[in-house]
């Protein structure tokens, strides 16, 4: 192998993504993993300043929330979790999987067995040193009989065992070239072995919890013993749960908070004119969905689902709701940022004739479809629902928009009502996205959709190391979802947050808003 084609040399020279390297490493059975300090550019290290308090005003948060990593539902608890805890791996600003508590990992040939080498000298907030047993117990919480949202990720795991104090061996039922990516999920963060009170927030993260009032606020102080260099700059961080986007916007403009998530697309242009405010925008895989309960009539009929898909004018919804901060989607969650995007799928467009044809075939032209909508789902969701109602009426399809309260939407409406609005931040890999939102066994399969061919391909593609074959499999899965899936996905949305001009950052991650939900340790306030 010549030097120019050596994936390890190309990796260090920045000519190959870690994702490509990981795929090759998995096939060859070689070591992957680089110290995160190598990923911190000199500009970042030289510019970042320690000190100050960051006040975040975030949508989401319910009085029923806890810091149990099995149940973290939204930005509020996820941002807080990553203040307090770390995972084995991390997703960087390029969408690559990089080391976190695992300083390196090695895939055996076939990628069904993975060896993770843990960092030495890392301490939890209570002074306990990180070891293999902490990792084993933390990951095992998501296996077997559990309420964990990450259960689907861990279902293929056959065994987790220690090989000494700082090495963990994970054996899977079948090969999975993307497995390290899954371990970066916020729910798979690491706690001390024996933890029973998760609301204490004991972790290895850059901040220590002072108080947590679910649905109201949290407050944390910098961990002076944090093991990551060049991270966790603030002395203190406060999160305020502010469901109303107008209230968040006013709080930012008046200096009551330093940053907010999920800006109102209708007023972003006004924020852009404020010299004290900066728009934090990045293109990712975030998308909005109109999921139907496919196990209940009338949504168990695919002609009904197709009729509703053809009854939406996606361009108008994009232009009027997102104000240009996004792009048209095609009823699958896989967009241009993904490696295996199926570019051969016809773009579904507004077609009243096809909408009426499918509804007539389903004998559903006289049915009134109730769509539960709330801006808790996403900013502009109610406007989108009303626009859609108008589009459908021109197709002879009756939709009743049911306005739901923002408070408790995710607990009382989402996956409870037969048809409601939702959103997904997207995931770094096709397997991760499909496994969480569409796999038959997933707790977050919001359409309750089951398709034998889709689920069979999902398992096969996961262990396939030939890139061309993987592309074919994921392309077919997108086609099945496009043709038979239970959700309308009209558009991808840019992550549009906002912050005080005093807040500084570098190289934003696009896997979630707020810099991959890791703003707490990546951002700083200018001195």
ZAMARGU-4260 file (C-alpha; in steps of 0.2 Angstrom, whole numbers, plus 5000, padded with zeros to 4 digits):
<rodrens>
0) 5000/5000/5000 | 5007/5017/4995 | 5008/5031/5007 | 4996/5042/4997 | 4982/5028/4998
5) 4986/5024/5016 | 4969/5028/5026 | 4979/5032/5042 | 4991/5044/5033 | 4976/5052/5024
10) 4967/5053/5040 | 4980/5063/5049 | 4982/5074/5033 | 4964/5078/5033 | 4961/5070/5016
15) 4949/5056/5023 | 4935/5057/5034 | 4935/5047/5050 | 4919/5039/5044 | 4928/5032/5029
20) 4943/5027/5040 | 4931/5018/5052 | 4923/5008/5038 | 4940/5003/5032 | 4946/4999/5049
25) 4931/4989/5053 | 4934/4978/5038 | 4953/4976/5041 | 4952/4974/5060 | 4963/4988/5064
30) 4963/5001/5078 | 4953/5018/5077 | 4954/5032/5089 | 4963/5048/5091 | 4965/5060/5106
35) 4952/5074/5106 | 4966/5086/5110 | 4972/5084/5092 | 4955/5090/5086 | 4956/5107/5095
40) 4964/5119/5083 | 4976/5132/5089 | 4964/5146/5085 | 4951/5138/5097 | 4963/5135/5111
45) 4971/5153/5109 | 4954/5162/5108 | 4943/5153/5121 | 4942/5162/5138 | 4938/5155/5155
50) 4925/5163/5166 | 4908/5170/5166 | 4890/5163/5167 | 4881/5156/5152 | 4862/5158/5153
55) 4852/5147/5141 | 4834/5149/5137 | 4827/5133/5130 | 4811/5126/5123 | 4806/5109/5130
60) 4807/5103/5148 | 4793/5096/5158 | 4789/5094/5177 | 4790/5075/5174 | 4808/5076/5168
65) 4823/5067/5176 | 4841/5065/5173 | 4839/5047/5171 | 4849/5044/5155 | 4837/5032/5148
70) 4823/5045/5147 | 4831/5061/5141 | 4818/5068/5129 | 4823/5085/5122 | 4836/5100/5122
75) 4834/5104/5140 | 4839/5087/5148 | 4851/5083/5134 | 4861/5099/5135 | 4861/5097/5154
80) 4866/5079/5153 | 4881/5084/5142 | 4886/5097/5155 | 4887/5083/5168 | 4892/5068/5159
85) 4902/5060/5144 | 4900/5046/5132 | 4912/5034/5126 | 4913/5043/5109 | 4908/5060/5102
90) 4902/5067/5086 | 4913/5081/5080 | 4908/5096/5069 | 4911/5086/5053 | 4899/5073/5058
95) 4914/5061/5062 | 4915/5049/5077 | 4929/5053/5088 | 4935/5047/5105 | 4928/5054/5121
100) 4929/5043/5137 | 4936/5029/5126 | 4953/5035/5120 | 4953/5022/5106 | 4944/5007/5099
105) 4947/4992/5089 | 4936/4982/5078 | 4939/4963/5075 | 4937/4957/5057 | 4918/4957/5053
110) 4915/4971/5065 | 4905/4960/5077 | 4917/4962/5091 | 4923/4979/5097 | 4937/4983/5110
115) 4936/5000/5118 | 4951/5007/5128 | 4946/5019/5142 | 4955/5034/5147 | 4965/5033/5163
120) 4965/5046/5176 | 4947/5052/5173 | 4937/5056/5188 | 4919/5057/5192 | 4912/5072/5201
125) 4912/5062/5217 | 4931/5058/5216 | 4929/5040/5209 | 4940/5035/5195 | 4932/5029/5179
130) 4934/5011/5176 | 4927/4997/5165 | 4913/4992/5178 | 4906/5010/5176 | 4905/5008/5158
135) 4897/4990/5158 | 4884/4995/5171 | 4880/5011/5162 | 4877/5002/5145 | 4868/4988/5153
140) 4854/4999/5159 | 4849/5000/5141 | 4848/4981/5138 | 4834/4969/5141 | 4818/4974/5150
145) 4821/4993/5151 | 4811/5009/5147 | 4827/5016/5138 | 4825/5026/5122 | 4842/5019/5117
150) 4836/5001/5119 | 4835/4998/5100 | 4854/5003/5099 | 4859/4990/5112 | 4847/4976/5107
155) 4861/4968/5095 | 4873/4968/5110 | 4876/4950/5115 | 4889/4953/5129 | 4899/4967/5137
160) 4914/4962/5148 | 4929/4970/5156 | 4947/4965/5150 | 4956/4973/5165 | 4951/4990/5173
165) 4952/5001/5157 | 4946/4990/5143 | 4929/4985/5138 | 4925/4971/5125 | 4907/4972/5117
170) 4901/4958/5106 | 4887/4960/5094 | 4875/4948/5087 | 4881/4953/5070 | 4894/4965/5063
175) 4890/4984/5064 | 4902/4996/5055 | 4893/5011/5063 | 4893/5004/5081 | 4905/5018/5089
180) 4893/5031/5082 | 4879/5024/5093 | 4889/5025/5108 | 4889/5044/5106 | 4871/5045/5109
185) 4866/5056/5124 | 4857/5042/5132 | 4872/5031/5133 | 4882/5043/5144 | 4892/5035/5158
190) 4888/5036/5177 | 4897/5028/5192 | 4893/5010/5194 | 4879/5007/5207 | 4871/5024/5203
195) 4852/5024/5208 | 4849/5043/5210 | 4852/5050/5193 | 4846/5067/5198 | 4862/5069/5207
200) 4870/5072/5190 | 4886/5063/5195 | 4897/5061/5179 | 4914/5065/5172 | 4908/5081/5163
205) 4914/5098/5163 | 4901/5105/5176 | 4894/5099/5192 | 4876/5100/5196 | 4871/5112/5209
210) 4852/5111/5207 | 4839/5104/5195 | 4820/5109/5195 | 4812/5099/5181 | 4803/5109/5169
215) 4809/5125/5177 | 4828/5127/5178 | 4845/5120/5181 | 4861/5127/5188 | 4879/5120/5187
220) 4897/5125/5191 | 4913/5122/5181 | 4922/5105/5186 | 4939/5112/5190 | 4946/5094/5188
225) 4938/5091/5170 | 4949/5080/5160 | 4946/5088/5143 | 4959/5101/5138 | 4952/5117/5130
230) 4934/5113/5135 | 4921/5119/5148 | 4925/5137/5149 | 4911/5145/5159 | 4911/5146/5178
235) 4893/5144/5179 | 4879/5138/5168 | 4860/5141/5170 | 4846/5133/5159 | 4829/5141/5160
240) 4814/5132/5152 | 4805/5144/5141 | 4792/5136/5130 | 4786/5151/5121 | 4797/5157/5107
245) 4792/5175/5109 | 4797/5175/5127 | 4814/5167/5123 | 4817/5180/5110 | 4813/5194/5121
250) 4824/5187/5135 | 4838/5186/5123 | 4836/5204/5116 | 4835/5211/5134 | 4850/5202/5140
255) 4840/5190/5152 | 4848/5175/5143 | 4864/5173/5133 | 4857/5160/5120 | 4841/5152/5115
260) 4836/5137/5104 | 4823/5136/5090 | 4821/5153/5084 | 4805/5159/5076 | 4808/5158/5057
265) 4795/5173/5055 | 4806/5184/5066 | 4824/5179/5063 | 4826/5193/5050 | 4822/5205/5064
270) 4835/5197/5076 | 4848/5198/5062 | 4847/5217/5063 | 4851/5218/5082 | 4869/5221/5084
275) 4869/5213/5101 | 4863/5197/5094 | 4870/5184/5082 | 4861/5170/5073 | 4868/5153/5076
280) 4863/5144/5060 | 4870/5127/5053 | 4863/5115/5040 | 4861/5098/5046 | 4848/5083/5045
285) 4834/5091/5055 | 4817/5088/5048 | 4799/5090/5052 | 4787/5076/5052 | 4768/5073/5051
290) 4768/5055/5058 | 4752/5044/5057 | 4748/5029/5068 | 4749/5016/5055 | 4741/5003/5066
295) 4725/5012/5068 | 4712/5016/5054 | 4712/5025/5043 | 4731/5027/5043 | 4733/5008/5042
300) 4728/5010/5023 | 4743/5015/5013 | 4732/5024/5000 | 4726/5036/5014 | 4744/5039/5018
305) 4749/5042/5000 | 4734/5053/4997 | 4739/5064/5012 | 4757/5065/5005 | 4752/5071/4988
310) 4740/5084/4996 | 4754/5095/5003 | 4762/5110/4993 | 4780/5108/5001 | 4787/5123/4992
315) 4774/5134/5000 | 4776/5127/5017 | 4795/5129/5016 | 4794/5147/5010 | 4781/5153/5022
320) 4785/5143/5037 | 4804/5141/5036 | 4807/5158/5027 | 4821/5150/5017 | 4830/5142/5031
325) 4829/5124/5025 | 4826/5113/5009 | 4813/5102/5002 | 4812/5084/5009 | 4805/5069/5000
330) 4796/5059/5014 | 4812/5051/5020 | 4823/5057/5034 | 4839/5054/5023 | 4845/5071/5015
335) 4860/5078/5006 | 4871/5077/5022 | 4870/5058/5022 | 4883/5046/5013 | 4870/5035/5006
340) 4856/5047/5000 | 4845/5039/4986 | 4846/5052/4973 | 4835/5041/4961 | 4819/5043/4971
345) 4807/5054/4961 | 4803/5070/4971 | 4786/5070/4977 | 4776/5085/4973 | 4759/5093/4976
350) 4747/5083/4965 | 4728/5085/4969 | 4724/5072/4955 | 4735/5059/4963 | 4729/5064/4981
355) 4711/5062/4976 | 4714/5046/4967 | 4722/5037/4982 | 4709/5044/4994 | 4695/5038/4982
360) 4703/5021/4981 | 4703/5021/5000 | 4685/5026/5001 | 4691/5041/5012 | 4685/5056/5003
365) 4672/5059/5015 | 4683/5057/5030 | 4688/5071/5041 | 4707/5069/5047 | 4711/5077/5063
370) 4729/5084/5064 | 4735/5088/5081 | 4747/5103/5080 | 4757/5114/5092 | 4772/5125/5091
375) 4780/5114/5104 | 4783/5102/5089 | 4793/5115/5080 | 4792/5134/5078 | 4778/5137/5065
380) 4770/5120/5066 | 4753/5128/5068 | 4755/5139/5053 | 4761/5124/5043 | 4746/5114/5048
385) 4734/5127/5043 | 4743/5129/5026 | 4742/5110/5024 | 4724/5111/5028 | 4721/5123/5013
390) 4731/5113/5001 | 4722/5097/5005 | 4705/5106/5004 | 4709/5109/4985 | 4711/5091/4983
395) 4694/5087/4991 | 4702/5081/5007 | 4696/5087/5024 | 4708/5091/5038 | 4703/5098/5055
400) 4718/5106/5064 | 4717/5102/5082 | 4727/5115/5092 | 4736/5107/5106 | 4744/5116/5121
405) 4763/5117/5121 | 4764/5111/5139 | 4764/5092/5140 | 4763/5090/5121 | 4777/5077/5120
410) 4769/5068/5135 | 4751/5069/5130 | 4750/5071/5111 | 4765/5064/5103 | 4763/5045/5100
415) 4746/5046/5109 | 4735/5055/5096 | 4733/5046/5079 | 4740/5060/5069 | 4751/5074/5076
420) 4766/5085/5071 | 4784/5081/5076 | 4802/5084/5072 | 4819/5075/5072 | 4836/5083/5074
425) 4843/5069/5062 | 4857/5057/5066 | 4875/5055/5060 | 4871/5039/5050 | 4857/5031/5041
430) 4857/5016/5052 | 4856/5027/5068 | 4841/5037/5060 | 4832/5022/5054 | 4835/5012/5070
435) 4828/5026/5081 | 4813/5032/5071 | 4807/5017/5060 | 4813/5001/5066 | 4799/4990/5072
440) 4807/4988/5090 | 4811/5006/5093 | 4802/5015/5107 | 4802/5031/5096 | 4795/5023/5081
445) 4782/5037/5080 | 4772/5030/5066 | 4771/5012/5074 | 4776/5007/5057 | 4782/4989/5053
450) 4788/4983/5036 | 4796/4966/5035 | 4807/4970/5020 | 4813/4987/5028 | 4818/4979/5045
455) 4827/4964/5036 | 4837/4976/5026 | 4841/4987/5041 | 4849/4972/5050 | 4858/4966/5034
460) 4865/4984/5030 | 4871/4986/5047 | 4884/4972/5046 | 4888/4975/5027 | 4906/4982/5025
465) 4905/4983/5006 | 4901/5002/5003 | 4893/4999/4986 | 4881/4985/4994 | 4877/4996/5009
470) 4873/5010/4997 | 4861/4999/4987 | 4853/4993/5004 | 4850/5010/5011 | 4844/5016/4994
475) 4830/5002/4994 | 4825/5006/5012 | 4823/5024/5007 | 4812/5019/4992 | 4801/5008/5004
480) 4799/5022/5016 | 4795/5034/5002 | 4782/5022/4995 | 4774/5015/5011 | 4780/5024/5026
485) 4768/5032/5039 | 4774/5050/5039 | 4775/5065/5028 | 4792/5074/5028 | 4790/5090/5019
490) 4806/5099/5023 | 4823/5099/5031 | 4826/5114/5042 | 4842/5122/5046 | 4846/5123/5065
495) 4843/5141/5069 | 4847/5147/5086 | 4853/5164/5093 | 4865/5170/5105 | 4872/5186/5112
500) 4886/5194/5102 | 4897/5191/5117 | 4896/5172/5115 | 4910/5165/5104 | 4912/5148/5096
505) 4921/5139/5082 | 4916/5125/5070 | 4898/5121/5074 | 4892/5103/5074 | 4877/5100/5064
510) 4870/5084/5072 | 4859/5095/5084 | 4856/5113/5087 | 4866/5122/5100 | 4882/5115/5093
515) 4877/5097/5094 | 4869/5101/5111 | 4887/5103/5117 | 4887/5122/5118 | 4891/5121/5137
520) 4908/5114/5134 | 4912/5121/5117 | 4907/5140/5118 | 4914/5154/5129 | 4911/5172/5132
525) 4923/5185/5125 | 4933/5194/5139
</rodrens>
